Structure formats: structure tokens, C-alpha cells
Amino acid sequence: MSAHTLSWTNPTAYTDGTAYDQSQNAGYTLEIDSTPSVSVPLAWGTSFDLSTLSIWSTLKQGSHSVALAAVSKGGVQSDFSNPVTFQIELAPNPPTALRVS
């Protein structure tokens, strides 16, 4: 399986319009295939390699979706972003019966 890097633009405001910045962000929650899956304690990241998640090895070949929510240091989570889709492709088995004549 190949690596898949999720990237995003950080929020700049709370839902009431007041400023939101790096000092107020605790991390993110990833939702994979509509299931909240994992908290990512990135203080103010803008990308994350999905293949580093332990859940990655459980994903089957095919189409999957991922969405992201920001979590404030107060523990309040935003709504999830609109999901984006990605594909898991499997590598073929290696050749067999290799010989030198």
C-alpha cells in the first residue's frame, strides 16, 4: 500500500467569528469511512501521513473516505470537514519459480 498524505488549511475563527489560532488548537480528530477513528495530537499541523495510523493496515482495497475536525484546547470539537475519498491499492505478489539456467 502506498502512503497517502492528508493536507488541510487550519481554521482561523470560532463559529461565532472570533479569532482562532495555533495557541487555541489541541489537535484533530480523523473520521475514516464515517467512523471517528483517531485523535491526532498535532498542535497546528497542515498535513498528516494517513499510512502511519494503526488503522491503516485494517483498511481493505478500494475506496475510502476521510474527514477532519479541529479540537480546541478546551476540548470542544468542530464539525467534521466535508469528506474526501482516497484509494487503497494492493501490491501484487512477487514473481515465483525464479531460476537461472
DSSP file (Angstrom, degrees, kcal/mol; ACC not computed):
  #  RESIDUE AA STRUCTURE BP1 BP2  ACC     N-H-->O    O-->H-N    N-H-->O    O-->H-N    TCO  KAPPA ALPHA  PHI   PSI    X-CA   Y-CA   Z-CA
    1    1 A M              0   0    0      0, 0.0     2,-0.2     0, 0.0    89,-0.1   0.000 360.0 360.0 360.0 140.4    0.0    0.0    0.0
    2    2 A S        -     0   0    0     87,-0.3    87,-0.1     1,-0.1     2,-0.1  -0.520 360.0 -94.2 -91.8 161.3    1.3    3.4   -0.8
    3    3 A A        -     0   0    0     -2,-0.2     2,-0.4    47,-0.1    -1,-0.1  -0.401  31.8-159.8 -72.9 149.1    1.4    6.4    1.5
    4    4 A H        -     0   0    0     -2,-0.1    46,-2.7    82,-0.0     2,-0.6  -0.972   4.3-155.9-132.4 116.2   -1.5    8.9    1.5
    5    5 A T  E     -A   49   0A   0     -2,-0.4     2,-0.4    44,-0.2    44,-0.2  -0.842   4.5-153.4 -99.5 120.8   -0.9   12.4    2.9
    6    6 A L  E     -A   48   0A   0     42,-3.1    42,-2.4    -2,-0.6     2,-0.3  -0.751  18.4-176.6 -86.7 133.1   -3.9   14.3    4.1
    7    7 A S  E     +A   47   0A   0     -2,-0.4     2,-0.3    40,-0.2    40,-0.2  -0.956   6.8 162.3-133.5 155.1   -3.5   18.1    4.0
    8    8 A W        -     0   0    0     38,-1.9     2,-0.5    -2,-0.3    -2,-0.0  -0.951  38.7-105.5-157.9 170.6   -5.7   21.0    5.0
    9    9 A T        -     0   0    0     -2,-0.3     3,-0.1    38,-0.0    37,-0.1  -0.946  43.3-120.2-106.2 129.1   -6.0   24.7    5.9
   10   10 A N        -     0   0    0     -2,-0.5     2,-0.1     1,-0.1    36,-0.0  -0.293  30.8-100.3 -67.4 150.9   -6.4   25.4    9.6
   11   11 A P        -     0   0    0      0, 0.0    -1,-0.1     0, 0.0     3,-0.1  -0.401  28.1-168.0 -67.8 150.2   -9.4   27.2   10.9
   12   12 A T        +     0   0    0      1,-0.2     8,-2.0    -3,-0.1     2,-0.3   0.380  65.6  36.0-118.2  -0.9   -9.0   30.9   11.7
   13   13 A A  B    S-B   19   0B   0      6,-0.3     6,-0.2     8,-0.0    -1,-0.2  -0.995  72.8-118.2-150.3 153.3  -12.2   31.6   13.6
   14   14 A Y    >   -     0   0    0      4,-2.9     3,-1.9    -2,-0.3     6,-0.1  -0.321  50.7 -93.2 -75.5 172.1  -14.6   30.1   16.1
   15   15 A T  T 3  S+     0   0    0      1,-0.3    -1,-0.1     2,-0.1    63,-0.0   0.716 127.8  57.4 -65.1 -19.4  -18.2   29.6   14.9
   16   16 A D  T 3  S-     0   0    0      2,-0.1    -1,-0.3     3,-0.0     3,-0.1   0.440 121.3-106.5 -89.5   1.1  -19.1   33.0   16.4
   17   17 A G  S <  S+     0   0    0     -3,-1.9    -2,-0.1     1,-0.3     3,-0.1   0.283  75.0 135.3  96.0 -10.9  -16.5   34.7   14.2
   18   18 A T        -     0   0    0      1,-0.1    -4,-2.9    -5,-0.1    -1,-0.3  -0.385  66.7 -83.9 -71.4 154.2  -13.9   35.4   17.0
   19   19 A A  B     -B   13   0B   0     -6,-0.2     2,-0.4    -3,-0.1    -6,-0.3  -0.221  41.5-168.7 -63.0 142.6  -10.3   34.6   16.1
   20   20 A Y        +     0   0    0     -8,-2.0     2,-0.2    -3,-0.1    -1,-0.0  -1.000  17.5 162.7-131.4 128.3   -8.9   31.1   16.5
   21   21 A D    >   -     0   0    0     -2,-0.4     3,-2.2     1,-0.0     4,-0.5  -0.764  53.2 -75.1-139.8-174.9   -5.2   30.4   16.2
   22   22 A Q  G >  S+     0   0    0      1,-0.3     3,-1.1    -2,-0.2   -10,-0.0   0.810 120.7  61.9 -53.4 -37.3   -2.4   28.0   17.0
   23   23 A S  G 3  S+     0   0    0      1,-0.2    -1,-0.3    21,-0.0    21,-0.0   0.680 107.3  45.4 -67.7 -15.3   -2.4   28.8   20.7
   24   24 A Q  G <  S+     0   0    0     -3,-2.2    49,-2.4    48,-0.1     2,-0.5   0.447  91.8  96.9-105.2  -2.9   -6.0   27.5   21.0
   25   25 A N  E <   +C   72   0C   0     -3,-1.1    47,-0.2    -4,-0.5     3,-0.1  -0.768  39.9 176.9 -97.4 128.9   -5.7   24.3   19.0
   26   26 A A  E     -     0   0C   0     45,-3.1     2,-0.3    -2,-0.5    46,-0.2   0.714  57.6 -79.0 -97.5 -26.4   -5.2   21.0   20.7
   27   27 A G  E     -C   71   0C   0     44,-1.4    44,-2.6    16,-0.2    -1,-0.3  -0.989  48.1 -77.1 159.1-154.8   -5.3   18.7   17.7
   28   28 A Y  E     -CD  70  40C   0     12,-2.2    12,-3.5    -2,-0.3     2,-0.5  -0.946  18.7-137.5-142.4 156.9   -7.6   17.0   15.3
   29   29 A T  E     -CD  69  39C   0     40,-2.3    40,-2.0    -2,-0.3     2,-0.4  -0.988  20.8-148.4-117.2 129.1   -9.9   14.0   15.1
   30   30 A L  E     -CD  68  38C   0      8,-2.9     7,-2.9    -2,-0.5     8,-1.3  -0.772   4.4-159.4 -95.1 140.4   -9.9   11.9   11.9
   31   31 A E  E     -CD  67  36C   0     36,-2.5    36,-2.1    -2,-0.4     2,-0.5  -0.982   9.1-169.2-117.5 118.1  -13.0   10.2   10.7
   32   32 A I  E >  S-CD  66  35C   0      3,-2.1     3,-1.2    -2,-0.5    34,-0.2  -0.942  73.0  -9.8-113.3 126.3  -12.4    7.3    8.3
   33   33 A D  T 3  S-     0   0    0     32,-2.6    -1,-0.2    -2,-0.5    33,-0.1   0.904 130.3 -55.5  52.3  46.9  -15.3    5.8    6.4
   34   34 A S  T 3  S+     0   0    0     -3,-0.3    -1,-0.2     1,-0.2    32,-0.1   0.600 116.4 111.7  66.4  16.0  -17.8    7.8    8.5
   35   35 A T  E <  S-D   32   0C   0     -3,-1.2    -3,-2.1     0, 0.0     2,-0.3  -0.973  75.5-121.4-119.8 119.0  -16.4    6.4   11.8
   36   36 A P  E     +D   31   0C   0      0, 0.0    -5,-0.3     0, 0.0     3,-0.1  -0.430  45.2 170.3 -56.6 119.2  -14.5    8.7   14.2
   37   37 A S  E     -     0   0C   0     -7,-2.9     2,-0.3     1,-0.3    -6,-0.2   0.856  40.8  -1.4-108.3 -44.5  -11.2    6.8   14.3
   38   38 A V  E     -D   30   0C   0     -8,-1.3    -8,-2.9     2,-0.0     2,-0.5  -0.999  51.3-126.3-157.5 144.1   -8.3    8.6   15.9
   39   39 A S  E     -D   29   0C   0     -2,-0.3   -10,-0.2   -10,-0.2   -12,-0.0  -0.811  22.7-156.3 -90.7 135.5   -7.2   11.7   17.6
   40   40 A V  E     -D   28   0C   0    -12,-3.5   -12,-2.2    -2,-0.5     2,-2.0  -0.938   5.8-151.9-114.6 109.5   -4.1   13.3   16.1
   41   41 A P        +     0   0    0      0, 0.0     2,-0.7     0, 0.0   -14,-0.1  -0.212  41.5 144.9 -81.2  52.2   -2.3   15.5   18.6
   42   42 A L        -     0   0    0     -2,-2.0     3,-0.3     1,-0.2    -2,-0.1  -0.804  42.2-150.7 -86.6 119.3   -0.8   17.8   16.1
   43   43 A A  S    S-     0   0    0     -2,-0.7   -16,-0.2     1,-0.2    -1,-0.2   0.898  83.4 -15.9 -60.5 -42.4   -0.8   21.2   17.7
   44   44 A W  S    S+     0   0    0    -18,-0.1    -1,-0.2    -3,-0.1   -34,-0.1  -0.187  89.7 157.8-159.1  52.2   -1.1   23.2   14.4
   45   45 A G        -     0   0    0     -3,-0.3     3,-0.1     1,-0.1    -3,-0.0  -0.253  31.5-164.2 -79.3 167.9   -0.3   20.9   11.5
   46   46 A T  S    S+     0   0    0      1,-0.3   -38,-1.9   -37,-0.1     2,-0.3   0.247  74.6  30.5-132.3   6.8   -1.4   21.2    7.9
   47   47 A S  E     -A    7   0A   0    -40,-0.2     2,-0.3     2,-0.0    -1,-0.3  -0.983  55.3-174.0-160.1 158.1   -0.7   17.6    6.8
   48   48 A F  E     -A    6   0A   0    -42,-2.4   -42,-3.1    -2,-0.3     2,-0.9  -0.963  28.7-124.2-156.2 134.8   -0.6   14.1    8.1
   49   49 A D  E >   -A    5   0A   0     -2,-0.3     3,-1.9   -44,-0.2   -44,-0.2  -0.732  19.7-161.9 -83.8 106.1    0.5   10.8    6.6
   50   50 A L  G >  S+     0   0    0    -46,-2.7     3,-1.8    -2,-0.9     6,-0.3   0.792  83.8  69.7 -59.4 -29.6   -2.5    8.5    6.9
   51   51 A S  G 3  S+     0   0    0    -47,-0.5    -1,-0.3     1,-0.3     6,-0.1   0.591  87.1  67.2 -70.3  -7.1   -0.4    5.4    6.4
   52   52 A T  G <  S+     0   0    0     -3,-1.9    -1,-0.3     4,-0.1     2,-0.2   0.551  79.7 101.1 -86.2  -7.2    1.2    6.0    9.8
   53   53 A L  S X  S-     0   0    0     -3,-1.8     3,-1.1    -4,-0.2     4,-0.5  -0.520  76.9-132.2 -77.4 143.2   -2.1    5.2   11.6
   54   54 A S  G >  S+     0   0    0      1,-0.3     3,-0.7    -2,-0.2     4,-0.2   0.830 107.6  61.0 -63.3 -30.5   -2.5    1.8   13.2
   55   55 A I  G >> S+     0   0    0      1,-0.2     3,-1.8     2,-0.2     4,-0.6   0.737  84.7  81.4 -66.2 -21.9   -6.0    1.6   11.5
   56   56 A W  G X4 S+     0   0    0     -3,-1.1     3,-1.3     1,-0.3    -1,-0.2   0.877  85.7  55.1 -53.2 -43.5   -4.3    1.9    8.1
   57   57 A S  G <4 S+     0   0    0     -3,-0.7    -1,-0.3    -4,-0.5    -2,-0.2   0.652 103.7  56.7 -68.9 -13.9   -3.4   -1.8    8.0
   58   58 A T  G <4 S+     0   0    0     -3,-1.8     2,-0.3    -4,-0.2    -1,-0.3   0.585  81.7 105.6 -91.9 -10.9   -7.1   -2.8    8.5
   59   59 A L    <<  -     0   0    0     -3,-1.3     2,-0.1    -4,-0.6     3,-0.1  -0.518  65.8-136.7 -74.0 133.6   -8.4   -0.9    5.5
   60   60 A K        -     0   0    0     -2,-0.3    28,-0.2     1,-0.1    -1,-0.1  -0.414  33.1 -80.4 -83.8 162.0   -9.3   -3.1    2.6
   61   61 A Q  S    S+     0   0    0     -2,-0.1     2,-0.3    26,-0.1    28,-0.2  -0.348  92.9  49.6 -59.1 140.3   -8.5   -2.5   -1.0
   62   62 A G  E    S- E   0  88C   0     26,-1.9    26,-2.6    -3,-0.1     2,-0.3  -0.867  94.3 -18.5 129.7-161.3  -10.9    0.0   -2.6
   63   63 A S  E     + E   0  87C   0     -2,-0.3     2,-0.3    24,-0.2    24,-0.2  -0.651  55.2 172.3 -90.7 137.7  -12.4    3.5   -2.0
   64   64 A H  E     - E   0  86C   0     22,-2.7    22,-2.4    -2,-0.3     2,-0.3  -0.910  19.8-137.1-136.3 162.8  -12.4    5.1    1.5
   65   65 A S  E     - E   0  85C   0     -2,-0.3   -32,-2.6    20,-0.2     2,-0.3  -0.913  12.6-168.8-123.3 153.2  -13.3    8.5    2.9
   66   66 A V  E     +CE  32  84C   0     18,-2.4    18,-2.5    -2,-0.3     2,-0.3  -0.999   4.9 179.3-140.1 140.3  -11.6   10.7    5.4
   67   67 A A  E     -C   31   0C   0    -36,-2.1   -36,-2.5    -2,-0.3     2,-0.4  -0.915  14.5-144.4-134.7 162.4  -12.8   13.9    7.2
   68   68 A L  E     -C   30   0C   0     -2,-0.3    13,-2.3   -38,-0.2     2,-0.4  -0.981   9.4-169.5-134.9 139.4  -11.1   16.0    9.8
   69   69 A A  E     -C   29   0C   0    -40,-2.0   -40,-2.3    -2,-0.4     2,-0.3  -0.980  21.2-130.4-125.3 142.1  -12.3   18.0   12.8
   70   70 A A  E     -C   28   0C   0      9,-0.4     8,-3.0    -2,-0.4     2,-0.5  -0.664  17.2-152.9 -86.9 146.5  -10.3   20.6   14.8
   71   71 A V  E     -CF  27  77C   0    -44,-2.6   -45,-3.1    -2,-0.3   -44,-1.4  -0.985   9.2-141.5-123.2 125.2  -10.3   20.2   18.6
   72   72 A S  E >   -C   25   0C   0      4,-2.7     3,-2.4    -2,-0.5   -47,-0.3  -0.361  29.1-107.8 -78.8 162.8   -9.7   23.3   20.8
   73   73 A K  T 3  S+     0   0    0    -49,-2.4   -48,-0.1     1,-0.3    -1,-0.1   0.717 121.3  64.7 -62.6 -19.4   -7.6   23.2   24.0
   74   74 A G  T 3  S-     0   0    0    -50,-0.3    -1,-0.3     2,-0.1     3,-0.1   0.470 120.9-110.4 -79.3  -2.1  -10.9   23.5   25.8
   75   75 A G  S <  S+     0   0    0     -3,-2.4     2,-0.5     1,-0.3    -2,-0.1   0.553  72.5 138.8  86.7   8.5  -11.8   20.0   24.4
   76   76 A V        -     0   0    0      1,-0.0    -4,-2.7     0, 0.0     2,-0.4  -0.764  40.4-149.4 -91.7 129.1  -14.5   21.3   22.0
   77   77 A Q  B     -F   71   0C   0     -2,-0.5    -6,-0.2    -6,-0.2     3,-0.1  -0.775   7.1-132.7-100.3 139.3  -14.5   19.7   18.6
   78   78 A S        -     0   0    0     -8,-3.0     3,-0.1    -2,-0.4    -1,-0.1  -0.228  39.7 -83.4 -72.2 171.7  -15.6   21.3   15.4
   79   79 A D        -     0   0    0      1,-0.1    -9,-0.4   -10,-0.1     2,-0.2  -0.360  58.7 -92.8 -63.9 160.1  -17.9   19.7   12.9
   80   80 A F        -     0   0    0    -11,-0.1   -11,-0.2     1,-0.1    -1,-0.1  -0.523  41.0-113.9 -75.1 146.7  -16.1   17.3   10.6
   81   81 A S        -     0   0    0    -13,-2.3    -1,-0.1    -2,-0.2     3,-0.1  -0.158  48.6 -75.3 -64.4 169.8  -15.0   18.7    7.2
   82   82 A N        -     0   0    0      1,-0.1   -14,-0.2   -15,-0.1    -1,-0.2  -0.522  63.0-108.5 -63.1 138.8  -16.5   17.5    4.1
   83   83 A P        -     0   0    0      0, 0.0     2,-0.3     0, 0.0   -16,-0.2  -0.357  28.9-156.2 -72.2 152.1  -15.1   14.1    3.4
   84   84 A V  E     -E   66   0C   0    -18,-2.5   -18,-2.4    -3,-0.1     2,-0.3  -0.923  14.9-128.2-120.9 153.4  -12.6   13.4    0.7
   85   85 A T  E     +E   65   0C   0     -2,-0.3     2,-0.3   -20,-0.2   -20,-0.2  -0.710  23.8 178.0-104.5 154.0  -12.0   10.0   -0.9
   86   86 A F  E     -E   64   0C   0    -22,-2.4   -22,-2.7    -2,-0.3     2,-0.4  -0.965  22.6-122.9-146.0 160.2   -8.8    8.0   -1.4
   87   87 A Q  E     -E   63   0C   0     -2,-0.3     2,-0.6   -24,-0.2   -24,-0.2  -0.854   7.3-149.5-109.7 140.1   -8.0    4.6   -2.9
   88   88 A I  E     -E   62   0C   0    -26,-2.6   -26,-1.9    -2,-0.4     2,-0.4  -0.950  20.3-172.3-103.7 119.5   -6.1    1.7   -1.3
   89   89 A E        -     0   0    0     -2,-0.6   -87,-0.3   -28,-0.2     2,-0.3  -0.926  13.5-139.4-112.5 137.5   -4.3   -0.3   -3.9
   90   90 A L        -     0   0    0     -2,-0.4   -30,-0.0   -89,-0.1    -2,-0.0  -0.696  16.8-120.1 -94.6 148.1   -2.6   -3.5   -3.0
   91   91 A A        -     0   0    0     -2,-0.3     2,-0.0     1,-0.1    -1,-0.0  -0.594  34.0-110.3 -80.0 146.4    0.8   -4.5   -4.4
   92   92 A P        -     0   0    0      0, 0.0    -1,-0.1     0, 0.0     0, 0.0  -0.340  37.7 -94.9 -69.9 159.1    0.9   -7.7   -6.4
   93   93 A N        -     0   0    0      1,-0.1     3,-0.1    -2,-0.0     0, 0.0  -0.374  50.6 -98.4 -64.2 154.5    2.6  -10.8   -5.0
   94   94 A P        -     0   0    0      0, 0.0    -1,-0.1     0, 0.0    -3,-0.0  -0.328  46.8 -86.2 -71.4 159.9    6.2  -11.2   -6.2
   95   95 A P        -     0   0    0      0, 0.0     2,-0.3     0, 0.0     3,-0.2  -0.268  48.3-151.2 -59.7 153.6    7.1  -13.5   -9.1
   96   96 A T        +     0   0    0      1,-0.2    -3,-0.0    -3,-0.1     0, 0.0  -0.749  64.4  36.9-122.4 172.1    7.6  -17.1   -8.2
   97   97 A A  S    S+     0   0    0     -2,-0.3     2,-0.2     1,-0.2    -1,-0.2   0.835  71.8 178.8  55.8  39.1    9.7  -20.0   -9.5
   98   98 A L        +     0   0    0     -3,-0.2     2,-0.3     2,-0.0    -1,-0.2  -0.532   5.5 171.1 -71.6 132.7   12.6  -17.7  -10.4
   99   99 A R        -     0   0    0     -2,-0.2     2,-0.5     0, 0.0     0, 0.0  -0.973  32.1-144.8-142.2 155.3   15.5  -19.6  -11.9
  100  100 A V              0   0    0     -2,-0.3    -2,-0.0     1,-0.1     0, 0.0  -0.995 360.0 360.0-117.6 127.5   18.8  -19.1  -13.6
  101  101 A S              0   0    0     -2,-0.5    -1,-0.1     0, 0.0     0, 0.0   0.407 360.0 360.0-106.9 360.0   19.7  -21.6  -16.2
